[in-house]
Amino acid sequence: MEEGFEKNGSDREEIFSKVVRAGKRTYFFDVKSTKGNDYYLTVTESKKRFGDDGKFFYEKHKLFLYKEDFEKFSEGLNEAVDYIKSVSPIEEGVVSERSNTEVTASGAVKSNSHFSDVSFEDLDK
């Protein structure tokens, strides 16, 4: 359920969706429309967590971004990313402890996970 955006069981129309798997996290970029057919973007970070009972659940954090803020948001994001790259460049062979990935000489990212990459579609088979 979209926080504050579902009323009387009616969902907002999803126009476009992009899933980005990045190590232990998955990011969802979803373009949706308002009742007035205006577009907005939701960015959701999802992480698999384990509860005290040993059962897993997905912890999600969601950001709503409206088109009148796209340019300023993009400028701020790019400036922050450029700063991080300048003071802490990505080095070849370095393993990220947060994402469990390694950057190769070509700049490609290699996962060091011992688990299979399973998609939700695979579960129905």
C-alpha positions in Angstrom: 0.0 0.0 0.0 1.4 3.4 -1.0 1.6 5.5 2.1 -1.0 8.2 1.9 -1.7 7.7 -1.8 -4.3 4.9 -1.8 -7.8 5.9 -0.9 -10.8 3.6 -1.0 -8.6 0.8 -2.5 -7.8 2.7 -5.7 -4.1 2.4 -6.8 -2.3 5.1 -8.7 -1.5 4.1 -12.2 2.0 2.8 -12.7 3.5 4.2 -16.0 7.0 2.8 -15.9 9.1 0.7 -13.5 12.8 -0.1 -13.3 14.4 -2.5 -10.9 18.1 -2.2 -10.0 19.7 -4.9 -8.0 22.8 -3.6 -6.2 24.5 -6.0 -3.9 22.3 -6.7 -0.8 19.8 -4.0 -1.8 17.2 -3.6 -4.5 16.1 -0.2 -5.8 12.7 0.3 -7.5 12.2 3.4 -9.7 8.5 3.7 -10.4 6.8 6.4 -12.4 3.2 6.9 -11.4 0.4 9.3 -12.2 -1.8 11.4 -10.0 -5.6 11.7 -10.4 -4.8 14.8 -12.5 -2.6 12.7 -14.8 0.6 14.4 -13.5 3.7 12.2 -13.2 5.8 11.6 -10.1 8.6 9.2 -9.2 8.9 6.9 -6.3 12.3 5.5 -5.4 12.1 2.5 -3.0 15.1 0.8 -1.3 14.4 -2.7 -0.2 16.6 -4.8 2.0 16.0 -8.4 3.2 16.2 -8.5 7.0 15.7 -11.3 9.6 13.4 -10.8 12.6 14.0 -12.1 16.1 11.9 -15.1 15.3 14.3 -16.0 12.4 11.8 -15.2 9.7 12.8 -12.8 7.0 11.0 -9.6 6.0 11.8 -6.8 3.6 12.6 -3.4 5.1 11.6 -0.7 2.7 12.3 3.0 2.5 10.4 5.1 0.0 11.1 8.6 -1.5 8.5 10.5 -3.5 9.9 12.9 -6.0 7.7 15.3 -8.0 8.6 16.6 -11.4 8.9 20.3 -10.2 11.8 19.1 -8.1 13.6 16.8 -10.6 16.1 19.4 -11.8 17.2 20.5 -8.3 17.2 17.0 -7.0 19.3 15.8 -9.9 21.8 18.6 -9.5 22.1 17.9 -5.7 22.5 14.1 -6.3 25.1 14.6 -9.1 27.1 17.1 -6.9 27.1 14.6 -4.0 28.1 11.7 -6.2 30.9 13.7 -7.9 32.2 14.7 -4.5 32.3 11.1 -3.3 34.0 10.0 -6.5 36.7 12.8 -6.1 37.5 12.0 -2.5 37.1 8.3 -2.6 37.5 6.9 -6.1 36.4 3.4 -7.0 39.5 1.3 -7.0 40.0 -1.9 -9.0 39.7 -5.1 -6.9 38.2 -3.4 -3.9 35.3 -5.3 -2.4 32.5 -3.2 -1.0 31.5 -4.5 2.4 28.0 -2.9 2.0 27.2 -4.5 -1.3 29.4 -7.6 -1.5 30.6 -6.6 -4.9 34.0 -6.1 -6.5 35.0 -3.6 -9.2 37.2 -5.2 -12.0 39.8 -3.4 -14.2 37.2 -2.8 -16.9 35.0 -1.0 -14.4 32.5 -3.9 -14.3 31.0 -4.9 -11.0 31.4 -8.5 -10.0 29.3 -10.0 -7.2 31.1 -12.0 -4.5 27.9 -13.5 -3.1 27.7 -17.2 -2.5 24.0 -17.2 -3.2 22.2 -17.7 -6.5 20.5 -14.7 -8.1 16.9 -15.8 -7.9 14.1 -13.7 -9.3 10.5 -13.7 -8.0 9.4 -15.2 -11.4 11.6 -18.3 -10.7 9.5 -19.1 -7.6 6.4 -19.9 -9.6 8.1 -22.7 -11.5 
